[in-house]
Amino acid sequence: MRKTPILLALCSCMNATPLYASFEFAPTDPRGVAMSGALAAVAGDAFGMRYNPAAPSLSKGITVGAAYDIPYGKRDLSSLSGAATWSNLPFDRHGAIAASAGRFAPNGYREQTVSTGYSRTLTPSIHAGISVSRNSLSIDGMPARSADGINAGFMAELRPALIVGIGSFNLNAPTIDGGLTKLPRTTLAGFSYRFDNGNMLTANVQADPDRPSRLLGAGAFGILPSMVVMMGVGTNPSVISAGTGIEAAGVRATGAISRNIDLGTTAALGLELKL
């Protein structure tokens, strides 16, 4: 079934919620797709702020990334996104700044999100962060509408191998220009455990007052010095995912695929550069 005509009909008054869009908490970067979005307690890459605003403070140096995804096998619903983090700032060695942007624009409908955030290492094992997101949507011939979401996160390294984290998004419960399109107030919480050999397991709970809760689990396994295989699962709806990342000379290429039992298959590709 083609989703675009239905999406446009639902959005015709700018008060309805589009199917794929509606600013749902859905991974678009390949690591997030491969690990079913279970990244609330995983040290951040370029896109880490999307899962926990505290994550950038666990990264190192400057990282930039770009991603392209095709949700549910519908190429006309594809989206582009980019992100960057800068930690250990020269003017604030315990702080990190991050930014991300994403655009989804099928057939005259446009939706985009731009986020900026700051995170800080409070103690050697405690990290906290905050970010602000500008979410906007428009249809050809109609004015753009927008909403600003406030997000916050916390991460704690309980021991060298164990991290717990919680990221909460749209805490101010914003709506698009006071209309009926309400941005989801999502919380992602969980833990990750890294084994001595570098392999990692993580489990998260995704909660939203207006939607059923979900359980998410994932693993990342090094099979070669420069290659990582990732797998993930999710419930409600059921999702199974997998992906591979290959890194060389500071550049990591990642591909992922995720199967949502209700909606179909999502594919994502991305590049990340460590400066």
N, C-alpha and C positions, 0 to 999 in steps of 0.2 A: 504493500500500500504506500502511495506517495504521500509524504507528510506535508510538503510545502503548501498545497492548496488549503489543507485543513489549518495549518499554522496561520496563513494569511487571513482566513476567515475568522479565526479566533481572535486575531489581533486587530481586526478591522476598526474597532472602536478604541483601541489602545488601552482598554481596561481588562482584556482577557489575557489568559496565560498561554503562550505558545508552547507547543509540545516539547521540542528539544531544548528550547531556550529557557525563559523564565528564570534565568540566572541560577539554575539548579546547581547543587554541589556535585559536579560531574567532572572527573579528570579529563583534561585534554592534552597534557604533556605525556610523553611515552612512558616515563617511569611511573607516573600516577596511574595510567591505564594498565600497565603490566602488573601493578601491585594493588589493583582494585581500589585505589585511593586510601589505603591504610597507612598513611604517612604522618600521623600526628606526633609520633615519637621517633622520627627518623631525622638524622642530621640533614640539614637543608642543602639542596643543590640550587640552581638558578630559580626554580619554581617552588622552593620550599615554603615561601611565605603563603602560598595558596592553601596549604594544609595546616600550618601553624605559624602565626606571626612571629613566634620566638625562634623559629628554625634558622633564620639567617645568621644569628650569632654563633651557631655551631659550625658554620662553614668557614673556609679559609680563603683569604684574599678576594679577588674579583672573579666572578663567574657569570657568564652570559649564556643565554640559551634561546633557541627558537624551536617551535613545534608546529606540526600540521596534523590535523586529525580528520577522519571521515567517520562520523557517528552513524551507527546502525546500518552501514552499507549504503548510505544515501550521500553520494558525492555532492549533490546540491546543498547539503547541510554542513559541508566541511567548514572548518574554522582555522584561523591562524592565530598564534600567540607567541609572545616573547617575554623574557624576564631577565633580571640581572640582580645580583647581590654583591655587596662590597662590605667585607668584615675587617676587623682590626684596623679601623680607620686611623689615618695619621694624626687626626685631631681628637680621636676618641678610641683608644686601643681596645676598650671593652665593648664598643658599640658596632652595629652593623646597619646599613641601610639597604633597602630592596625596592624594586619596582617591577610591575608586570602589566601586560596589556593583552587583551584578546578581542578578536573581532569575528562575528558570525553574521553573514549577509546574504541570505538566499533570496533571489528574485524580488528585489525592491524592499525587503525587510532588513533592517540593520540593528544589530545588538552588539554593544561593546562594553568592556569593563576595563578600567584603568585603576591600578592600586599602587600605593606607596606606603612604606612602613619603616619603622625603626625598632630594632631589638638590641638587647644589652645583656651581657654576662654580669649578673648581680654578685655572684660568688663563683668560685671555680666550678661548681656543679649546678647552679641555678641560673636559668635564662628566662627572660620575659620579653614580650614584644607587643606592639600595637600597630595597626594599619588602618588606612581609610580607602574605601573603594568608591569610585564614581561609576555607576551603572546606568547606561542610557540605551534607549531603543527608539526607533522611528520607522515609518513607512513612507515611501515616496508620496509627495504631495501633502504630508502632514508634518507638523512640527515635532521635533525631538522631545522626548520626555526623559527624565533622569531621577535617580535617587542616590543618596550617599550612605554607605554602610560603614559602621565602625566595628572593627575586629580586634580581638586580643588573644594572646596565647602565652603558655607557660610550659617549660620543659625542665626536668630535673634528672641529672645523672646520679642515680642512687648508688651505683657502683660502676667501675669502668666499662662493664659490658651491658648494663641495664639502664635504659632511659624510659621515663614516663612523660607523657605530654598531653596537653589539652589545648585545642584551638576552637574559639567561638567566633562566629561570623554573623554580621548584621545584628549586633546586640541591641541596636536602637530600633529594630523592627521597622525599617523604612518601607515606604510604598512609592511607586513611580508617580511623582508629582501629586501625591495624595489620592491617586486612583485606586483601583482594585487589584492591580498587579503588585502583590506583596513579595518582597524578597525573602527567601527562606532563612529563618534564624537557626542556623545549623551549628551543632557542636560535634567535634570529632575528638575522641579521647582514646588513649591506649598506651601500649608499651612496646618496646623493641628490645631484643636481646641479641647481642653479637657474640658469636663463639670465637674461640681462640684462633680458628682457621680463617676467620673473616666472614664466614657465612652468617646470615641474619634472619631472624624470624620476628614478625610483628603482628599484633592483633589490635583492632580498634572497634569502638562502638560509634556509630553515627546517629545522632538524635536531632529531631526537629519537632517542636510542639505541634505542628500541623501535619506531620507525616509519620508513618510507622518507623520505628527504629530499625537500624540495620547492624549486622555484625560483619566485620571485614577482617580478613587475615591474609598474610602474604609472607613470602620468603625471597631472599636474594642469595645466590650461591655462585661463588667463583669457581669456574671450571678450567680457566687458564689465567695466567697472570694479568692479561689485559681484557678478559671477557667475563661478564656476569650474566647469569640466567635468572630471571625473576618470574615468580608465579603468584597468583592471587585468587581469592574467592570472596564472594559476598552473598548476603541473603537479602530477600525481600526488596526487590526481586533477585532471583538467583543470578549470579555472575561468576564466570570463570575466566581467568586472564593469564597471559604469559608474555614475556618479552626478553630481549637480549640487548646488552650494552657492550660496545667494544671501544676501548680507550687507547689512544696512542698519541704521544707528544702533546699532552694536555687537551686533546680533542676527544670527546666521547660521542659516538653515534648510537642512537637507541631506536629500536623498533618494537612495537607492541601490538597485541591484538586482544580484544576482550569480547566475550560473548554474553550478552544479556538475554536471558531466556524469553523475555517478553518483547524486546525491541529489536534484537538482532546483533550484528557484529560491528564493533568499532575497531578501526585501525589507526595507529598513530606513529609518526616518525619525527625524530628530533635530533638536533645537534647542540652540544654544549661545549663551551670553550673556557678553560681556566687560564687567566692572565697572570 
